[in-house]
Amino acid sequence: MRKCKFEDLIDDYLLNRLDEDKKKKYEEHYFNCPSCFEKMVERDELISIIKYKRDMIFQAEYVAEEAKGATWFEKIVSLLTPKQWAAAAVTTCLLLLVSFGVIFYFNSKPSFRLDKPDVRGGQIIIKLIPPVGVPSKIEWSKSGEDMEYKISINHNGVQLGSWTTQENFIALPDEVKSRLALGEKYSCEVKAFSPPGSLVAYGETSFKILKTE
């Protein structure tokens, strides 16, 4: 299988080291590339684990081991007892199951539905950025010129927030982000209205908060 040319940007994207132009191009790409999406989920989990363990890794005793020529692998091995290795193996399996579950969920679930009688064939595709965790930005496909979009975030039939804009994106307010809880499932709806006020397109996507900052 040929390597995707965008794969080398995954780590820089997750570590926020891309300029705005490259960041925008990568975000437009991974939404349509299952391979990059899968690798990004895996690396995001790995980076989170490394950040969690960094204080242990860089303790003075391990710095001393480095002076003796110890490799990174030897340092990490020395951190874990047999029981911890067993726990790490179980955790790794669970992370893999969660990762594949997320990929299957987003690939199998439709990102829009057209069950509104006054919608004339318009389909809005919604993209959450980032795709895992609390979204900081919501984008959607344009439905034409001079459209007005109404967006809402809902949880168990309760509306957490709604907005109106003529752009095809919004930055999710901190007030709403603070109400999104780990493990909970939410829905995002986008409706497009023509200048006369007619509903011409509709989109909906569901998402689950798998991690928080």
N, C-alpha and C positions, 0 to 999 in steps of 0.2 A: 504493500500500500504506500502510495506517495505521501510524503510528509507535507502537511499544509503549510504554506508560507507564513501564515499568521501565528503558527504555534510558538515561534520564538518570542512573541510579544506577550504571552500569557503571564509569565512571572512579573514582567515590568508593569503590566496592567494591574495585577493584584497588589503590587507594592506601590502603586500610584506614581510610577516613574515615567509615564508617557506624557508627551505634550498633548495639548487639547486636540490637535489635528489627528495624530496617530490614535489617540484614545477613542475619538469619534468613529474612525474607520474600523477599528477593532470591534467596537460595540455593534456596529452595523453588520460586521462579518459573523461574529459568534452566534448571533441570533438565528442565522441560517446554516450554521455548520455544526452538526451533531458531534463531530470529532473534537473540535475546539471546546465546545460546551462541556463535554465529558472530561477532557483533560483539565479544564479550568476548575471544575468542581473538585477533582482529585487533588490538584495542587493547592487549592484554597484550604482544604482540610489539612494538608501536610504543613503549610505555612502556619496555620493556627496552632498545631501541635508544637512546632519548633518555637514559636513565640512563647508558648506556655512553659516549655522546658528550658528556656534560655538562661534563666537565673541559676539553675542547677549546673548547666553545662559550663558556665563561665566562673564557677567558684574557684577560689585560689588553688585548691588541691588539684583541680583539673588543668589549670594553667601550668602548674608545676610538672604535671605529667607530660604536657606538650613540650616542655623544655627537655624532657628525657627522650623525646622523639615519638611519643604516643600518637597514633593516628586518631582522626575523628571517630572512626568506627570503634576503636578500642575504648575511647572515652565514653561513648554512649553505652557500649556493652557493660562498662564498669558501673554505670548508674543503676542497673537493674538486677534484682535478685531473681532466682528461678520463678518465684511466684509472680513477680512483676512482669517477667517475660511472658508468662502464661496470660496474665491480664492484658498485656500489650497485644498479644496475638488475637485474643477475643475482641479487643477494641478495634483492631485493624479489620477483622472480618465484619464487625458491625458497621464500620465506616464504609466499607465496600458495598455492603447490602443497602445502606442508606443512599449512597451515591447512585447505584444502579436503580434504586427505587425512584429517586428524584428524576433521573433521566427518563425512565419509563413513564413516570407520571406526566411530565411535560410533553413527551412525544406522543402519548396516547390520548391526552385530553384535548379537545378542540379549544382553540384560543378565542373563538367567537361563536355566537349563535344568532340565528335570524328567525326569531319567533314573534316578532312584532308585526302586526297586520299592516301598519302604515309604512314599513320599511321596504323600499323598492330595490331590493337586490344589493344594497350596500353592505360591504363587509369591512369591519375595522379590526386590524390585527394589533394586539397590545404587547408591548415589550417592557419588562421590569428590569431596572438597572440598580444594583447587580441582580442577577437571576436567583441568587441564593442569599438568604438573610433579609434584613429590613431594607426595602427599596428606598433609594434616595431620589430616584427619578423615574417617571413613567413616560414612555413614548408610544405613539400609535401611528398607523398608516393614514396618510391624508385622504380625504374623500372629495377633494376638489377645492376650487378657489372660493374665498369669502365665506368659508364655513365657520360656524360657531360650535365648539365642542363642549359638552357637559360631562364631567368626570366625577365618579363617586367611588369611595371605598366602603365596603359593607362587611359586617360580621354578624352572622346568625340573625339576619333580618334587620340589624341596627346599622344605620348610616354613621360612619365615623367622620366623614368629611365629604364635601362636594365643592367643585370649582367649575368656572366657565372661562374659556379662553379661545382665541382664534389661532393659537399656535398648535402644533401637533405634539406637545410635550408639556409637562409640569414638573417642578421640583417639589417633592412631597414635604410639607411643612413639618418642623420638628414636633409640633404639638400632636400631629397624627402619628408620626413615627414612634413617639414615646408610648402610644397606646397599643402598638402591635406586639403581641406577646409570643414568646418562644413556644413552638409546637401548635399554635392556633392556625386555623385556616380562614382565609379572607377572600373576598371577590372584588374585582375592579371592573367597573362598567364605563364605557365611553359611548356617547351618542353624538352624532353629527347632524346639525340642523342647517338647512339652506337659508339664505337671506329672508325669504318669506316666512320662515319659521317652521317648515316641514321637516319631520324626521326622515333623513335619507340614508343613514347608515348606523349600524349598531355593532358593538363588540363587547365581549366579556371574557375575563380569564380569572381562574382561581389560583391562589398561591398559599403556601404554608411557610411560616417562619422557621427555618431549620437552624439558624444561629443568630446571635446578636453580637454587636460590637463589644 
